[in-house]
């Protein structure tokens, strides 16, 4: 007869599952809403300065976290050069990935950029094996990743008329995104650091890079003339873009450290599949039965992957609880001896 799970441990597991699903649901909603608002704002006001927007998001993030720290609502470790050096490479990838994502929003003819993002899970899977992470994908999970990616690619195939530079930026983006997420997971496996401290360090690291990039960019002098800074509607949209961008980046970091880089990449594919389904229903392009079937298989594969990942997270938590309990029993036995 199986041993009954203690009530505190059962409540802990339920709380962990609840936080897990809440974080991913909030990330997915925020990702879609942030992309929609950014597209409306940039297309409406022709404010196509992605590096400047990302820099403002970084400064707003640092200021908000410092304010929460000062009022006693948040504990943040002071920024140290040692920690900054550890997270330097992820910060560089994080910085330029954010710029490329907003660049794709500013360019209406970047459909191939979104199509290439469907390959992000495969890149994350390859990097997980390369960096020898402690939490690796099982054979079944790896098969699901390949199946979901293949079906998502088939569902998104269409005639592309983008310039060659868009293909280059698309490939750069998936490499930067997968490297950033995988390195975060790799570093935090060895160092017990909170999500806020990790995001705070990466954001501070990215500020000098963004500032230099803005200074060297030839269109920087057009930032002020291009904005309607006296319009409350413009300022409202601009503030909303900054707030959603800050929240989305923090949630991406949270979800990656809560689960894995591969899971974050799979959720991006799920979001892309939803947008593709919306395009199918809106008859924006002609859909074939094979594309619709591939889209349904891809969505089902993502659902199965989420279920497997949640079970593996609960299993690892249960094992860690059992190990800690064994250590406590051994410690008490030694004291009695």
KAMO-V942964 format. One record per pair of residues at least 6 apart in sequence whose ideal C-beta (glycine too) atoms are under 8 Angstrom apart, sorted by the first residue. I is the first residue (numbers start at 1). J is the second residue. D is the distance in whole Angstrom. If there is no record, write none. Layout:
{{I & J & D} {I & J & D}}
//
This chain:
{{5 & 13 & 8} {9 & 318 & 8} {9 & 321 & 6} {12 & 317 & 8} {12 & 321 & 8} {13 & 314 & 6} {13 & 317 & 7} {13 & 318 & 7} {16 & 313 & 7} {16 & 314 & 7} {16 & 317 & 6} {17 & 310 & 6} {17 & 314 & 7} {19 & 258 & 8} {20 & 258 & 6} {20 & 259 & 7} {20 & 310 & 6} {20 & 313 & 7} {21 & 310 & 8} {23 & 251 & 7} {23 & 254 & 6} {23 & 255 & 5} {23 & 258 & 6} {24 & 255 & 6} {24 & 259 & 8} {24 & 263 & 8} {24 & 267 & 6} {24 & 306 & 8} {26 & 251 & 6} {27 & 248 & 7} {27 & 251 & 4} {27 & 252 & 7} {27 & 254 & 8} {27 & 255 & 5} {27 & 264 & 8} {27 & 267 & 7} {28 & 267 & 6} {28 & 270 & 7} {28 & 271 & 6} {30 & 244 & 6} {30 & 247 & 6} {30 & 248 & 5} {30 & 251 & 6} {31 & 248 & 6} {31 & 267 & 8} {31 & 268 & 8} {31 & 271 & 6} {32 & 271 & 6} {32 & 274 & 7} {32 & 275 & 8} {33 & 244 & 6} {34 & 241 & 8} {34 & 244 & 4} {34 & 245 & 6} {34 & 247 & 8} {34 & 248 & 5} {35 & 105 & 7} {37 & 237 & 7} {37 & 240 & 6} {37 & 241 & 6} {37 & 244 & 6} {38 & 102 & 7} {38 & 105 & 5} {38 & 241 & 5} {38 & 244 & 8} {38 & 245 & 7} {39 & 105 & 5} {40 & 237 & 7} {41 & 47 & 7} {41 & 237 & 4} {41 & 238 & 7} {41 & 240 & 8} {41 & 241 & 5} {42 & 48 & 6} {42 & 102 & 8} {42 & 105 & 6} {42 & 106 & 5} {43 & 108 & 7} {44 & 237 & 8} {45 & 226 & 8} {45 & 227 & 7} {45 & 228 & 6} {45 & 234 & 6} {45 & 237 & 7} {46 & 226 & 7} {47 & 53 & 8} {47 & 226 & 6} {47 & 227 & 6} {47 & 238 & 8} {48 & 106 & 4} {49 & 219 & 7} {49 & 220 & 8} {49 & 222 & 8} {49 & 223 & 5} {49 & 226 & 7} {50 & 98 & 8} {50 & 99 & 5} {50 & 100 & 8} {50 & 101 & 8} {50 & 102 & 3} {50 & 103 & 5} {50 & 105 & 8} {50 & 106 & 6} {51 & 99 & 5} {51 & 210 & 6} {51 & 213 & 5} {51 & 214 & 5} {51 & 217 & 6} {52 & 214 & 6} {52 & 220 & 7} {52 & 223 & 5} {53 & 102 & 6} {53 & 241 & 7} {53 & 242 & 7} {53 & 245 & 7} {54 & 95 & 7} {54 & 98 & 5} {54 & 99 & 6} {54 & 102 & 6} {54 & 206 & 8} {54 & 210 & 6} {54 & 245 & 7} {55 & 207 & 7} {55 & 210 & 4} {55 & 211 & 6} {55 & 214 & 6} {56 & 242 & 6} {57 & 98 & 8} {57 & 242 & 5} {57 & 245 & 4} {57 & 246 & 5} {57 & 249 & 7} {58 & 203 & 5} {58 & 206 & 6} {58 & 207 & 5} {58 & 210 & 6} {59 & 207 & 7} {60 & 242 & 5} {60 & 243 & 8} {60 & 246 & 6} {61 & 199 & 8} {61 & 200 & 8} {61 & 203 & 5} {61 & 246 & 5} {61 & 249 & 7} {61 & 250 & 7} {62 & 200 & 7} {62 & 203 & 6} {62 & 204 & 6} {62 & 207 & 7} {64 & 246 & 7} {65 & 74 & 7} {65 & 76 & 6} {65 & 196 & 7} {65 & 200 & 6} {66 & 76 & 8} {68 & 74 & 4} {69 & 75 & 7} {69 & 76 & 5} {74 & 196 & 7} {76 & 196 & 6} {76 & 197 & 6} {76 & 200 & 6} {77 & 83 & 8} {77 & 193 & 8} {77 & 197 & 5} {77 & 200 & 8} {79 & 200 & 7} {79 & 201 & 6} {79 & 204 & 5} {83 & 193 & 8} {83 & 197 & 8} {83 & 201 & 5} {84 & 91 & 8} {84 & 201 & 6} {84 & 204 & 7} {84 & 205 & 5} {86 & 187 & 6} {86 & 191 & 7} {87 & 187 & 7} {87 & 198 & 7} {87 & 201 & 5} {87 & 202 & 5} {87 & 205 & 6} {88 & 205 & 6} {89 & 179 & 8} {89 & 183 & 6} {90 & 179 & 8} {90 & 180 & 5} {90 & 183 & 4} {90 & 184 & 5} {90 & 187 & 7} {90 & 202 & 6} {91 & 201 & 8} {91 & 202 & 4} {91 & 203 & 8} {91 & 205 & 3} {91 & 206 & 5} {91 & 209 & 8} {92 & 205 & 8} {92 & 206 & 8} {92 & 209 & 7} {93 & 176 & 4} {93 & 177 & 7} {93 & 179 & 5} {93 & 180 & 4} {93 & 183 & 7} {94 & 176 & 8} {94 & 180 & 5} {94 & 202 & 5} {94 & 206 & 6} {94 & 249 & 8} {95 & 205 & 8} {95 & 206 & 4} {95 & 209 & 5} {95 & 210 & 6} {96 & 172 & 8} {96 & 176 & 6} {96 & 209 & 8} {97 & 173 & 6} {97 & 176 & 4} {97 & 177 & 5} {97 & 180 & 6} {98 & 206 & 8} {98 & 245 & 8} {98 & 249 & 7} {99 & 210 & 8} {99 & 213 & 7} {100 & 169 & 6} {100 & 172 & 7} {100 & 173 & 4} {100 & 176 & 7} {101 & 173 & 7} {103 & 110 & 8} {103 & 169 & 7} {104 & 110 & 5} {104 & 113 & 4} {104 & 114 & 7} {104 & 169 & 8} {104 & 173 & 8} {107 & 113 & 8} {107 & 166 & 7} {109 & 161 & 7} {109 & 162 & 6} {109 & 163 & 8} {109 & 166 & 7} {110 & 162 & 6} {110 & 166 & 5} {110 & 169 & 8} {111 & 158 & 7} {111 & 160 & 6} {111 & 162 & 7} {112 & 160 & 5} {112 & 162 & 4} {112 & 166 & 5} {112 & 167 & 6} {112 & 170 & 6} {113 & 162 & 7} {113 & 166 & 6} {113 & 169 & 6} {113 & 170 & 4} {113 & 173 & 7} {114 & 156 & 8} {114 & 272 & 7} {114 & 275 & 8} {115 & 153 & 8} {115 & 156 & 5} {115 & 157 & 8} {115 & 158 & 8} {115 & 160 & 7} {115 & 170 & 8} {116 & 167 & 7} {116 & 170 & 3} {116 & 171 & 6} {116 & 173 & 7} {116 & 174 & 6} {117 & 170 & 7} {117 & 173 & 7} {117 & 174 & 6} {117 & 268 & 6} {117 & 269 & 8} {117 & 272 & 6} {118 & 149 & 6} {118 & 152 & 5} {118 & 153 & 5} {118 & 156 & 6} {118 & 269 & 6} {118 & 272 & 6} {119 & 149 & 6} {119 & 153 & 7} {119 & 174 & 6} {120 & 174 & 5} {120 & 177 & 6} {120 & 178 & 6} {120 & 265 & 4} {120 & 268 & 6} {120 & 269 & 7} {121 & 145 & 5} {121 & 148 & 7} {121 & 149 & 5} {121 & 262 & 6} {121 & 265 & 4} {121 & 266 & 5} {121 & 268 & 8} {121 & 269 & 6} {122 & 145 & 7} {122 & 146 & 7} {122 & 149 & 5} {123 & 174 & 5} {123 & 175 & 6} {123 & 177 & 8} {123 & 178 & 4} {123 & 265 & 8} {124 & 178 & 4} {124 & 181 & 6} {124 & 182 & 6} {124 & 261 & 5} {124 & 262 & 5} {124 & 264 & 8} {124 & 265 & 4} {125 & 137 & 6} {125 & 142 & 6} {125 & 145 & 5} {125 & 146 & 8} {125 & 262 & 6} {127 & 178 & 5} {127 & 179 & 6} {127 & 182 & 4} {127 & 261 & 8} {128 & 136 & 6} {128 & 137 & 6} {128 & 182 & 6} {128 & 185 & 8} {128 & 260 & 8} {128 & 261 & 7} {128 & 262 & 6} {129 & 136 & 7} {131 & 182 & 6} {131 & 183 & 7} {131 & 186 & 5} {133 & 182 & 7} {133 & 185 & 6} {133 & 186 & 6} {133 & 189 & 7} {134 & 189 & 5} {135 & 185 & 7} {135 & 189 & 7} {135 & 260 & 6} {135 & 316 & 8} {137 & 145 & 7} {137 & 260 & 8} {137 & 262 & 6} {138 & 308 & 8} {138 & 312 & 8} {140 & 308 & 7} {141 & 262 & 8} {141 & 305 & 7} {141 & 308 & 6} {141 & 309 & 8} {144 & 301 & 5} {144 & 304 & 6} {144 & 305 & 5} {144 & 308 & 7} {145 & 262 & 7} {145 & 266 & 7} {145 & 305 & 7} {147 & 297 & 7} {147 & 298 & 8} {147 & 301 & 5} {148 & 266 & 7} {148 & 269 & 6} {148 & 297 & 8} {148 & 298 & 5} {148 & 301 & 4} {148 & 302 & 6} {148 & 305 & 7} {149 & 269 & 7} {150 & 294 & 8} {151 & 294 & 4} {151 & 295 & 7} {151 & 297 & 4} {151 & 298 & 4} {151 & 301 & 7} {152 & 269 & 5} {152 & 272 & 7} {152 & 273 & 6} {152 & 294 & 7} {152 & 295 & 8} {152 & 298 & 4} {154 & 290 & 7} {154 & 291 & 6} {154 & 294 & 4} {155 & 273 & 7} {155 & 276 & 6} {155 & 291 & 5} {155 & 292 & 8} {155 & 294 & 4} {155 & 295 & 4} {155 & 298 & 6} {156 & 272 & 7} {156 & 276 & 6} {157 & 291 & 7} {158 & 285 & 6} {177 & 265 & 8} {178 & 261 & 7} {178 & 265 & 6} {181 & 252 & 8} {181 & 256 & 5} {181 & 261 & 4} {181 & 264 & 5} {181 & 265 & 7} {182 & 261 & 5} {184 & 198 & 7} {184 & 202 & 8} {184 & 253 & 7} {184 & 256 & 5} {184 & 257 & 7} {184 & 261 & 7} {185 & 256 & 6} {185 & 257 & 7} {185 & 260 & 6} {185 & 261 & 5} {188 & 198 & 6} {188 & 257 & 5} {195 & 250 & 8} {195 & 253 & 6} {195 & 254 & 5} {195 & 257 & 5} {195 & 258 & 8} {196 & 250 & 8} {198 & 253 & 6} {198 & 257 & 7} {199 & 249 & 7} {199 & 250 & 5} {199 & 253 & 5} {202 & 253 & 8} {203 & 249 & 8} {214 & 220 & 5} {227 & 234 & 7} {227 & 238 & 8} {228 & 234 & 4} {229 & 235 & 7} {252 & 264 & 6} {255 & 263 & 7} {255 & 264 & 5} {255 & 267 & 7} {256 & 263 & 8} {256 & 264 & 5} {259 & 309 & 6} {259 & 313 & 6} {260 & 309 & 7} {263 & 305 & 8} {263 & 306 & 8} {263 & 309 & 5} {266 & 302 & 6} {266 & 305 & 6} {266 & 306 & 8} {267 & 302 & 8} {269 & 298 & 7} {269 & 302 & 6} {270 & 299 & 7} {270 & 302 & 5} {273 & 295 & 6} {273 & 298 & 5} {273 & 299 & 5} {273 & 302 & 7} {276 & 295 & 6} {277 & 295 & 6} {277 & 299 & 8} {279 & 285 & 7} {280 & 287 & 5} {280 & 291 & 8} {280 & 292 & 7} {280 & 295 & 7}}
//
